[in-house]
Amino acid sequence: MSANNILKSLTDTAFDSIEGYGKAAEKAKDPNLKTALLKRREKREKTVAALNAEIQRQGGELVTKGTMTGEAHQLWMSITDAFEDGNEAAAERVEEGEDYLKNKFESALKDDDLDPQSRVVVQQCYAEISDGERFGDMIAKQYD
């Protein structure tokens, strides 16, 4: 897979999580959880912007919407549906979504097709993704 395709795939999935966090925040009953979800969304938006800047540097087209298909989109949509069952169910889905995304970034970092500059960008973005994964773990425990 080319570096640009790797970056686009990561950006698509991260964009899905932005949409998921926004919808999750709309449905969250606990105001503290709502605020935390919106803060994560803001951080994820910055990650998508960094990935998009690297895609653009390579001459690719910016990602401006989520995948609307595929595993990541379905996972994030299940997060928003889970709020119908309460904050606990939703927190568990956020944890699953963040685990999925972290694994996807880890796989990308193992790919030899990333050029050095793209690898640096993905590593920097991975730091925020890892924070998101820890956030998912934290809220899953908090609402358990």
N, C-alpha and C positions, 0 to 999 in steps of 0.2 A: 504494500500500500504506500502511496507517495506521502511525503510529509504534509502536503496540502490536504489530502484526503483524511489523514489522521487528525489534523487540526480541525477540519470541518466536522468530522464525526464527534470529536470532543465538544465542539462548540454547539452543535445540534443538541447534544444530550444536556449540556449545561444550560442551554436556553430553555429546554423543557423544565428544568428545575426552577428557573426563574418564574415561569408560569405557574408551576406547582406551588411554590412558596406563596405567590400572590393569592391564589385561590384558597390555599390552606389558611392564610391569614384572614381572609374574608369570612371563613366558616368557624374559626377558632372561637370558643366561648370565653376562655380565660384571657383577660386583657394583657397579662404579662406574656402569655404564649403568642398572642397576636403580634405584640411589639417585637418579640424575639424572631418570629418568622419574617417580619418585614425587614428587620436588620440583616438577616441572612440573605434575603432577596437582594438587598442593596449590594452586599459584598459579592454575590454571585453575578450581578450585573457588571461589576468591575472586572471580574474574571472573564466574562464573555467579551467585554470590550478589549481586553488584552489579547485574547485568542483571535478576535476579529482583526486586530491591528496586525498580527503576525500573518494571518491569511492574506490580508491586503498587501503586506510587504512582499509576499510571494506572488502577487498578481491574481489572487483568487477573489471570488465574490463574497461579500460579507454575508454572514448568517443573520437574518433579521426575524426569523420565526423558528419555533420548535419543529420537531420532526412530524408531529401530528400522526405518526404511525410508530410502530416498533415498540420494543420492550420498555425503553426509558419513558416514553410518553405515557404508556399504559400504567406504569408504576406510579408516576406522579399523579395521574388522574385518580388512581386508587387511593392516594393520600387524601385528596380533597373529598372523595366519597366517604372515607373513614371518619371524617368529622361528624357525619350523621350518627355515628356510633359513639361519639364523645372524643374528648381530647386524648385519652389513653390510646385508642385505636389509631388516631391520626399520628400521634407521636411515634408509634411503632412503624407506620408506613413511611414517615420521614426518615427514620433510621434505615429502613430498607433502601430507600431511594439514594441516600447518601452513600451507603455501602456499595451500591451498584456503580455510582459515579466514581468513587475512589478506585474501585477495581479497574474501571475503564481507563482511568488516568495512569494507573500503575502499569497496565498492559502497554499503553502508548509509550511510556518511558523505557520499556524494554525493547521497543521496535528500533531496528538499525536504520530505518529510512528517515528518521528525524535528523535534519542537519543541526549543527551545533547551536545556532541562534534559536531555532524552533525548540530545541530541547530545553534551552534556558527558559523560554517563555512557558513551556508546559510544566517545568519544575516549579516556577514561580506560581503558576495557577494551581498546581497540585497542593501547595501549602494552604491555599484557601479552601480547596476541596477537602483536605484533611481536617481543617477546622470545622467544616460543615459536617463531616462524618462524626467528629467528636460531639458536635452540637446534637446530632441525631441520637447518639448514645445517651447524652445527658438528659434530653427531654423524654426519651423512652424510659429511663429510670425514674425520672421525676413524676411522670404520669402513670407509672406502673401500679 
